[in-house]
Structures are given as structure tokens and as C-alpha cells.
Amino acid sequence: MKITRVEPVLLSSKPAREIRWSGGVISTVHAALIQVHTDEGITGLGETYVGIFAPLAVKGIAEALEPLLIGEDPMNIAALYQKLVSKTLFWARVGAGISTIGAVEMALWDIAGKALGKPVYELLGGAVHARLPLYASGGLEKPLEELVDEMRGYREEGLKAVKVRIGMDPTRDLEKVRRVRDVIGEGMDLMVDAVQGHNPEPWTAAQAVRAGSALRELNLRWFEEPCAATDYAGYAHVRRHVPIPVSGGESSTTIHEFRHFFEAGALDIAQPDVAHAGGIIECRKIATLAQSQGVEVAFHSWSSSVVLAGNYHLAFTLPNCKVLEYPTWGYPLRDALFVEPLRIEQGDLLPPSTPGLGVELRDEVREEFAFRPEEGVRMQRGGR
């Protein structure tokens, strides 16, 4: 089997309402998939989060990578990943470059699983979990009563944990989280996400400590992204002074960036993403390093079926992964690309059973979510 084409596929969808958080606003949600084609008709899908912010950049990067892959055997995943990394060292070590390389690598795993008739997690060594709890990842900026109704709905659905975004205003944040805790009760885990990792004007460590300290009595599972993505000392300061586990890393790429977190003693929970950090192989390295430091992994997963599939397959193979992010903001592509629906029982996800990643890009999806290169994301302090 040989690779014949590396196709960037750009899609767009319009959410029912603007997605608003402390660092920006999304009016049109773009997605950048990478579809790898072979001479045997088997195709694989990957995705990069860069597509949300800069879809046309992904297209250009994919086109630059394609000549390195044409004619290669897609089953040689580790070798091809190393080839892509080594041939792009000058410009793709971090950020959009390695993220797009990771999307290609995800697609290769998808091809391998389909060719062998096995789900990807089996190719990675098999599951160490029979099931993993999901947490509802919603709680975006909206009127308080709407937020409360949203959280009540998750409780009624049987989900075991919820996450709420904060960072707009300390007084409002405290009121919001108190109301959510009241409505979900003490039987559900509650996380808060300050989303400072890609905020144009992120909190200082001192500001993050004040915010976290105000929330200390609300029994939080974790305090996410309290500082700028590269403020490793700030993270460590927050962790020393706030009695809530600290999580972060969703916007970081490669084991090299995550090593700074671990060396600083900055995290209780690491949150890489196969669709951003550099693919499945790279995230497995990150998770192994995290485990050696006594750090849990909770993969960031906040986009289409392809993103969820890549993270979920890897998560089932990792003993230090305890919970899965489940995006609940009404994104239609969350489910549209799955070959079979996710198997969810009593708020837990069961291991996937479909060969490969269990995703497929159908013609009707391409048509319904055709790329519309209008405004997508506005990054601004306070989501103004």
C-alpha cells in the first residue's frame, strides 16, 4: 500500500450563538482535516486545532508536507512521523507546523487500523480501562440562568462531571461557580477553566492566586489554565498557593514544551491534545513523562469527531488518564464524522469498536459544512 495524496479538507459551521469566553469570540467555527489517500482505496483522517484559527495556513502546510509522503507505505507510522519531523526542523518544531504533522500522523493510524480491521487503541497496546467517565465541557459565557439550566441538564443526563469557563470578572466568576455547585450538588465533579493560555492579556500569577483562592471552598476537581501558556513559574506559584489541583497545557506542543511544566512542578493534570500537541505518538510520550512525575492526563478534546476519536483511543491505553473531555457546546461536527455513535453508559464512555479511529468524511458532510472563509475567531481580552 502506498500514499497517493495528502488532502487538506477545510470545513465551516455556524454555531447557534457566538461562542464567547474570557479571551475571545468565535462566530464561525472552522475545521481543518487532513485526509491521506492510498492506492488501495483506504483513506485516513486526522485533524489539527490550528484549523479553528488559521485554516488556510493548514492547507499550505499540508501541501508542503505532501511531497515527503507520496509513494510511502502508510503503515510505517513511526518512521514517517520521524521523517516529517526531521525534514521540517527549521520551521515546524512547535506550533502550527508540528500540529499539522500530528494531523497527518493521526490519519496514518486511521489507515493502519482500517487495513488491519482493528481499532487504533488495540494497535497502541490495548485498553487499560473498561470505561472512562466523561465530563461535560460547556459553561461558556451566557446569562447566568441559562448557564444554570445547562448544568442542570448535564446532571439529569447522568454525566458525572462538568466544566465552567471563568475569567471575565472575579465577582461574576465566584457567583457563577457557586450557582453551578448548588445546582449540580456535591455528587458531581466540578472544574473551572480560566482559559488564560490563549488570552491576549492573561492573568498574572498573583491575579490567578486571588481568583483560585476565592473558589477554594467550592470543592473543585481542578483549576485550569490559570496563567499564560508559557508562564511555567506562574503555574507553579499558583499550585503552591491555591489548594486546588492545577491543570493546563492544551495550547502547548511536543514533549519539549510539556517538559517545562514538569520541571517547574507546575501541573497536577496535564492536558495535551493529539490534534494540537503533535499527534498520537507525541502525546503518548507526554503522557508517559507525566506519569513518571505523578501527573494525571486529561486530554483536551473540544472539536469534531476526529479530534475526539484520536484522544479517546489513546486515553484508553493510559493508566494515568482518569476522565475524558466531552464537548457540549452544540458543535454539529462533534458527532457527524463518527461511523458509529459513541457508546456512552451512565456517563461513561466504553472503548470504541470500529476499525481505525472510527471516523469517515462523507460527501454530504463536505457539502453541508462547506468552507466559508469569513470571520471566525476574534481574540480579545474579556471576549469583548
C-alpha positions in Angstrom: 0.0 0.0 0.0 1.3 3.4 -0.9 0.3 7.0 -0.2 -1.0 8.8 -3.2 -2.3 12.1 -1.8 -2.4 14.3 1.3 -5.6 16.3 1.1 -6.4 19.2 3.4 -10.1 19.5 3.9 -11.5 22.8 5.2 -15.0 22.9 6.7 -17.1 25.6 8.4 -20.1 25.6 10.7 -22.1 28.4 12.2 -23.0 27.9 15.9 -26.5 28.7 17.1 -24.9 31.5 19.2 -21.5 33.1 19.3 -19.0 31.1 21.4 -17.7 33.6 24.0 -15.0 33.1 26.6 -12.6 35.3 28.5 -10.1 35.5 25.7 -12.2 35.8 22.5 -15.3 35.2 20.4 -15.9 32.5 17.7 -18.7 33.4 15.3 -17.8 30.8 12.6 -16.2 27.5 13.6 -13.6 26.4 11.0 -12.1 22.9 10.9 -9.0 21.6 9.1 -9.0 17.9 8.4 -6.2 16.0 6.7 -7.3 13.1 4.6 -4.5 10.8 3.5 -5.3 8.7 0.4 -3.7 5.4 -0.7 -3.5 3.3 -3.8 -5.7 0.6 -2.2 -8.6 3.0 -1.6 -8.2 3.1 2.1 -8.2 6.7 3.5 -7.4 8.1 6.9 -8.5 11.2 8.7 -6.6 13.5 11.1 -7.3 17.0 12.3 -5.4 20.0 13.7 -6.8 22.6 16.0 -4.9 25.2 14.0 -7.8 24.9 11.6 -10.1 26.7 14.0 -7.9 29.8 13.9 -5.9 29.7 10.6 -7.4 27.1 8.2 -5.7 28.4 5.2 -2.3 28.1 6.9 -3.0 24.4 7.5 -3.8 24.0 3.8 -0.4 25.5 2.9 1.5 23.4 5.5 -0.2 20.2 4.3 0.8 21.0 0.7 4.4 21.5 1.8 4.4 18.1 3.6 2.8 16.1 0.8 6.0 15.5 -1.3 7.6 13.9 1.7 4.8 11.3 1.9 3.9 10.4 -1.7 4.8 6.8 -2.5 5.5 5.9 1.1 3.9 2.9 3.0 1.4 4.4 5.4 1.8 1.5 7.8 5.3 2.8 8.7 3.8 5.3 11.1 6.7 5.9 13.4 9.2 6.2 10.5 7.0 8.6 8.6 6.4 10.7 11.6 10.1 10.9 12.2 10.7 11.8 8.6 8.2 14.7 8.7 9.7 16.0 11.9 13.3 15.7 10.8 12.7 17.3 7.4 10.9 20.3 8.9 13.1 21.2 11.9 13.7 24.7 10.7 10.1 25.7 10.7 7.8 23.1 12.2 9.3 22.2 15.6 6.3 23.7 17.5 3.0 25.4 16.8 1.1 25.1 13.6 3.8 23.0 11.9 4.0 20.2 14.4 0.3 20.3 14.9 -0.3 19.7 11.2 2.3 16.9 11.2 0.3 15.4 14.1 -2.9 15.5 12.0 -1.1 13.6 9.2 0.1 11.0 11.8 -3.4 10.6 13.1 -4.6 9.8 9.6 -1.9 7.2 9.3 -3.1 5.4 12.4 -6.6 5.5 11.0 -5.4 3.9 7.8 -3.5 1.2 9.7 -6.5 0.3 11.9 -8.8 0.1 8.9 -6.2 -2.0 7.0 -5.8 -4.4 9.9 -9.5 -4.4 10.9 -8.7 -3.2 14.5 -9.5 0.0 16.5 -6.5 2.2 16.9 -6.3 1.7 20.7 -5.6 -2.0 20.1 -2.7 -1.1 17.8 -1.3 1.0 20.7 -1.3 -2.0 23.1 -4.9 -2.3 24.1 -7.1 -0.8 26.7 -6.2 -0.5 30.4 -9.7 0.9 31.2 -13.0 -0.9 30.7 -14.7 2.5 30.7 -13.8 6.2 31.3 -16.1 8.9 32.8 -16.9 11.9 30.6 -17.2 15.4 31.7 -19.4 18.0 30.1 -17.2 20.7 28.6 -19.6 23.7 28.3 -20.2 26.6 30.7 -19.3 29.3 28.2 -20.2 32.9 28.7 -24.0 33.3 28.7 -26.7 34.7 31.0 -26.5 33.1 34.4 -29.9 31.4 34.4 -29.2 29.9 31.0 -25.9 28.5 32.4 -27.7 27.1 35.5 -30.2 25.3 33.2 -27.4 23.9 31.1 -25.7 22.5 34.1 -28.9 21.0 35.5 -29.4 19.3 32.2 -26.0 17.6 32.5 -26.9 16.3 35.9 -30.2 14.9 34.6 -28.4 13.2 31.7 -26.3 11.2 34.2 -22.9 12.9 33.5 -20.6 12.8 36.4 -18.6 16.0 36.0 -19.0 19.5 34.4 -16.6 22.3 33.5 -17.3 26.0 33.6 -15.4 28.8 32.0 -14.3 31.7 34.1 -12.0 34.7 33.7 -14.4 37.5 32.7 -14.8 39.2 36.1 -13.8 37.8 39.6 -17.1 38.7 41.3 -19.2 37.2 38.5 -17.0 34.2 38.3 -17.5 33.4 42.0 -21.3 33.8 41.7 -21.4 31.7 38.6 -19.4 28.8 40.1 -21.4 28.9 43.4 -24.6 28.7 41.5 -23.3 25.8 39.4 -22.2 23.9 42.5 -25.6 24.5 44.1 -27.5 23.1 41.1 -25.3 20.0 40.5 -24.8 19.2 44.2 -21.7 17.7 45.8 -22.1 14.3 44.0 -20.7 15.7 40.7 -17.1 16.8 40.0 -16.8 20.5 39.0 -13.9 22.0 37.1 -13.2 25.6 36.3 -11.3 26.8 33.2 -9.8 30.3 33.2 -8.7 29.9 29.6 -5.7 32.1 30.1 -3.4 30.0 27.8 -4.5 31.9 24.7 -5.8 35.1 26.3 -4.3 38.2 24.8 -4.0 39.7 28.3 -3.6 36.7 30.6 -3.7 36.8 34.4 -0.5 37.3 36.3 0.3 34.6 38.9 -0.9 36.9 41.6 -4.3 37.5 39.9 -4.7 33.8 39.4 -4.0 33.1 43.1 -6.7 35.6 44.1 -9.2 34.0 41.7 -8.3 30.5 42.8 -8.4 31.4 46.5 -11.9 32.8 46.2 -13.1 29.4 44.8 -11.3 27.2 47.3 -14.4 26.3 49.3 -16.4 25.0 46.3 -14.7 21.6 46.1 -13.3 21.9 42.6 -11.7 19.0 40.8 -9.2 21.3 39.1 -8.3 24.9 38.2 -7.5 25.0 34.5 -5.1 27.4 32.6 -4.7 30.0 35.4 -1.8 31.7 33.6 -0.2 32.3 30.2 0.7 29.1 28.3 4.5 29.7 28.8 4.3 31.1 32.3 5.6 27.9 33.9 6.8 29.7 37.0 3.4 31.3 37.3 1.7 28.0 37.1 4.0 26.6 39.8 3.3 29.7 42.0 -0.4 29.1 41.7 -0.1 25.4 42.5 1.9 26.3 45.7 -0.6 28.9 46.9 -4.1 27.6 45.8 -5.4 24.4 47.4 -7.0 23.2 44.1 -5.3 20.9 41.6 -3.9 22.9 38.7 -4.3 21.7 35.1 -3.1 23.1 31.7 -1.2 22.5 28.5 -3.9 22.5 25.9 -2.2 25.0 23.7 1.3 23.5 24.1 3.0 21.3 21.5 5.5 18.5 21.8 7.1 16.8 24.8 9.7 19.6 24.9 7.2 22.3 25.9 5.5 20.0 28.4 8.8 19.2 30.0 9.0 22.8 31.1 5.7 22.3 33.1 7.0 19.1 34.7 10.4 20.5 35.6 8.8 23.6 37.2 6.4 21.4 39.2 3.6 23.3 37.6 0.8 20.7 37.0 -1.3 18.2 38.7 -3.1 17.4 35.5 -1.6 17.7 32.0 -3.9 18.4 29.1 -2.3 17.7 25.8 -4.3 17.1 22.6 -3.4 14.8 19.8 -4.9 17.3 17.4 -2.5 20.0 18.6 0.5 18.7 20.5 1.9 16.7 17.6 -0.2 13.5 17.2 -0.7 10.2 19.0 3.0 9.2 19.3 3.9 12.6 20.7 1.0 12.6 23.2 1.9 9.1 24.3 5.4 10.4 25.1 3.9 13.4 27.0 1.6 11.1 29.0 4.5 8.7 29.9 6.6 11.6 31.1 3.6 12.9 33.1 3.2 9.5 34.7 6.8 9.5 35.8 6.2 12.8 37.6 3.0 11.6 39.3 0.9 13.8 37.0 -2.5 12.8 35.6 -3.5 13.3 31.9 -6.9 14.6 30.9 -6.8 15.2 27.1 -8.1 18.5 25.8 -10.9 17.5 23.3 -13.1 20.2 22.1 -13.9 19.8 18.4 -15.0 17.3 15.8 -15.4 13.5 15.8 -11.8 13.2 14.5 -10.3 15.1 17.5 -12.4 13.1 20.0 -11.5 9.8 18.3 -7.8 10.4 18.4 -7.7 11.5 22.0 -10.2 8.8 23.2 -8.3 5.9 21.6 -5.1 7.0 23.2 -6.7 7.7 26.6 -8.0 4.1 26.9 -4.4 2.9 26.8 -3.0 5.2 29.5 -3.2 4.3 33.2 -2.8 8.0 34.3 -5.8 9.1 32.3 -8.9 9.2 34.6 -11.5 11.3 32.7 -12.4 12.5 29.2 -13.5 15.9 28.0 -16.8 15.8 26.1 -17.6 19.0 24.2 -21.2 20.0 24.9 -21.5 23.4 23.1 -23.6 22.2 20.3 -20.9 21.6 17.6 -22.5 19.6 14.8 -19.2 18.1 13.7 -18.8 16.6 17.1 -20.8 13.6 16.0 -21.1 14.0 12.2 -17.9 12.1 11.3 -18.3 9.0 13.5 -19.0 5.8 11.7 -20.9 4.6 14.7 -22.2 6.7 17.7 -20.1 6.8 20.8 -21.0 4.1 23.3 -22.0 6.0 26.5 -23.4 4.3 29.5 -24.3 6.1 32.7 -21.9 9.0 31.9 -19.0 6.7 31.0 -17.5 6.1 27.6 -16.9 2.5 26.5 -13.9 1.6 24.3 -14.5 2.2 20.6 -15.1 -0.9 18.4 -14.9 0.4 14.8 -11.6 -0.2 12.9 -9.2 2.7 12.7 -10.3 5.8 14.5 -13.9 5.1 13.6 -14.4 8.2 11.5 -15.4 8.9 7.9 -15.6 12.0 5.8 -18.9 11.6 3.8 -19.8 13.7 0.7 -22.9 15.1 2.5 -20.7 16.4 5.3 -18.4 18.2 2.8 -21.5 19.8 1.2 -23.3 20.7 4.4 -20.2 22.2 6.1 -18.5 23.7 3.0 -15.7 26.1 3.9 -16.7 29.7 4.3 -13.6 31.9 4.8 -15.4 34.7 6.6 -14.6 35.9 10.1 -14.1 33.0 12.5 -12.3 33.9 15.7 -11.7 37.3 17.4 -9.1 37.1 20.2 -9.7 39.9 22.7 -9.5 40.4 26.4 -12.8 39.7 28.1 -14.4 38.4 25.0 -15.5 41.9 24.2 
